[in-house]
Amino acid sequence: MKPSMSLSSLMSGLVLALVSGTALAQATTPAVIFDMGGKFDKSFNEAAYRGVEKWKADTGGKYFEFEISNETQRVQAIRRMAERGASPIISVGFAQASALNQVAKDFPKTKFVIIDEKVNQPNVQSVLFKEQEGSFLVGALASLTSKTGKVGFIGGMDIPLIRKFECGYEQGAKAANPKVELFKNMTGTTATAWNDPTRGGELAKAQFAKGVDVVFAAAGGTGVGIYQAAKDAGKFAIGVDSNQNHLQPGTMLSSMVKRVDVAVYNVLKEWKPGVLVLGLKEGGVEYALDQDNAKLISPAVKAKLDGYKADIVAGKIKVADYMADNACKN
């Protein structure tokens, strides 16, 4: 007969098992919940997707994901991720704020993140952007490029956040040309406004008929229809959130980029509770300049845009925030 395991050996094995179990418990898996439009919307959600995929490539980590297809799923999706032990759980988009606020209270030890809104819970990191600053730059670009002196803006869902884009765009357009005419439309008042390319195209065509020759779309997936309409009409369009210059090269004058990808990557690397606000100074927003639009922006125009950017960063130009006053005070 073999001698039985000694007490010391048994205890050592038990300690190893406990340590291993603790390590496994601590190795939590993050989760990303994409909102309406999905992770391949070529805009906001897709920027978040690129961020988490970069984190996955760099670290070899894995993550859970879910794509919201209707508004009733938000609370359940966040709760299920928390029940699975995921952490941090990243809610992509302001529309998930109410749902996250509910669930975060029930899982105080779980780390949560909300992109584009503020949730006042001790276990939530809120990431906000100064969209008005980036929109100011593309507004100036639109005015400096327009030959008619008429520029357009088409938003997605009519909410304060999108009015924030519109207000910044208007300020930049008027800074570059005080006599510029601005035409504005919103696609709708429900979440379907983020994914209605047909309606977006119709609104763009109506603006072009009035003389608009540059249009800025802050409308998520709806923008695809706006860009197509601009190409068909021989006009310029400006993309949003992601760098969309490649979608219609020659038509896309630029894109107002929100570095949602960088924000998502950074919170996965280091989560901190509280509010993080990213503007031009922090590299959180910018106008896109690459091989697809370099020939469309002259050195003189680029110099003016760089001057505006420097003045905003230095505080010499203060771009009004629509959401601070619920009005465009410029």
Beta strands, then each sheet from edge to edge (+ up, - down):
strand 1: 31-34
strand 2: 64-67
strand 3: 89-92
strand 4: 112-115
strand 5: 124-129
strand 6: 150-157
strand 7: 181-188
strand 8: 214-218
strand 9: 236-241
strand 10: 252-258
strand 11: 274-278
strand 12: 285-287
sheet 1: 2+ 1+ 3+ 4+ 5+ 11+
sheet 2: 7+ 6+ 8+ 9+ 10+ 12-
end
